[in-house]
Amino acid sequence: MNYAWVILLVSSISLLILIVLKTRGWARLLKYAALNLVIAGFALYFLRLTDIEALQLAVNPYTVFTIGILGIPGLLLLIGMNYTLF
């Protein structure tokens, strides 16, 4: 049964890569995504430099991708979760 999931995962990833490479704006999409992730990483780094305890978010791939994909609402989501959980 586990092999069926692996085959499904590999075929889905390869189909996704094929679709992304066939579209015309894939390079622009990758540049946009990379730029968002870099900006999110810098934003998290500079938030760590502040002395405000609620803004002390961990800089790891999960938080960077959350902020990179969702933007300002993602940052507010992480701050809210950090404030209420910790």
For each residue, the residues with C-beta under 8 A, 3 or more apart:
1: 4 5
2: 5 6
3: 6 7
4: 1 7 8
5: 1 2 8 9
6: 2 3 9 10
7: 3 4 10 11
8: 4 5 11 12
9: 5 6 12 13
10: 6 7 13 14
11: 7 8 14 15
12: 8 9 15 16
13: 9 10 16 17
14: 10 11 17 18
15: 11 12 18 19
16: 12 13 19 20
17: 13 14 20 21
18: 14 15 21 22
19: 15 16 22 23
20: 16 17 23 26 29
21: 17 18 26
22: 18 19
23: 19 20 26 29
24:
25: 28 29
26: 20 21 23 29 30
27: 30 31
28: 25 31 32
29: 20 23 25 26 32 33
30: 26 27 33 34
31: 27 28 34 35
32: 28 29 35 36
33: 29 30 36 37 68
34: 30 31 37 38
35: 31 32 38 39
36: 32 33 39 40 68 69 71
37: 33 34 40 41 64 65 68
38: 34 35 41 42
39: 35 36 42 43 68
40: 36 37 43 44 63 64 65 67 68
41: 37 38 44 45 59 64 68
42: 38 39 45 46
43: 39 40 46 47 67 75
44: 40 41 47 48 57 59 63 64 67
45: 41 42 48 49 59
46: 42 43 49 50
47: 43 44 50 55 56 57
48: 44 45 55 56 57 59
49: 45 46
50: 46 47 55 56
51:
52: 55 56
53: 56
54: 79 82 83
55: 47 48 50 52 79
56: 47 48 50 52 53 82
57: 44 47 48 63 78 79 82
58: 63
59: 41 44 45 48 63 64
60: 63 64
61: 64 65
62: 65 66
63: 40 44 57 58 59 60 66 67 78
64: 37 40 41 44 59 60 61 67 68
65: 37 40 61 62 68 69
66: 62 63 69 70 74 77 78
67: 40 43 44 63 64 70 71 74 75 78
68: 33 36 37 39 40 41 64 65 74
69: 36 65 66 74
70: 66 67 73 74 75 77
71: 36 67 74 75
72: 75 76
73: 70 76 77
74: 66 67 68 69 70 71 77 78
75: 43 67 70 71 72 78 79
76: 72 73 79 80
77: 66 70 73 74 80 81
78: 57 63 66 67 74 75 81 82
79: 54 55 57 75 76 82 83
80: 76 77 83 84
81: 77 78 84 85
82: 54 56 57 78 79 85 86
83: 54 79 80 86
84: 80 81
85: 81 82
86: 82 83
